[in-house]
Amino acid sequence: MNKTITKEESVTENNDFKISVITVWFLTIGYFPLLIIGSLGRIQQYELSRYFLIIGLCFLFSSWLIIYSDIRKNKVYNKLFWTMSMFILPFITPVFYLMLRKKLINLGQKY
């Protein structure tokens, strides 16, 4: 009963990768103070400010990608609006989407 797993089978088993909501909240809330500290540090010419900006932008980009893929994957009510707002207001939309996520998915299932 020894079953050998080929490389193709192991890759297809990992297609259902999910990230916890707490991690996404941490990334989404975490980039605000990092970007503010980095920006204020750049104004005052603080040496380490670029590292705060880089980490804040990495948090922003990763949370943006995770939330954008969640919008595309799930049946979200008014998907076009949320997709467009991700491009128009990339700093604010992830926070509002995470607050309304359950309600939007429930409405998307109904319609």
C-alpha positions, 0 to 999 in steps of 0.5 A: 500500500505504499503510494509514491507521490509524483511531482505533478500530484504534489503540485496539484494538491497545493492549489487550495492555498488559503491565508487566514483573515488575521494575517490579511488584517495584519498586513492591511493595518500594518502598512499604514504606520510603516508608510507614515513613519517612513514618509515622515522620516524621509521629510526629516531625512532620517537614515532608516526611513527608506526601510520603513517605506520598503517594508510598508510598500511590501505589506501594501502590495502583498495585502493588495494581491491577496484581497484582489485574488479573493475578490476574483475568486469568490462570488462577491456582490458588485465585483466590478465596483470592488475591482475598480476601487482596488485600482483607484483607491489602493490604500483604502479599499482593502480595509473596507473590503475586509470589514464588509467581506462576509456581507458581500460574499453572502449577497453575492451568493444570493444574486 
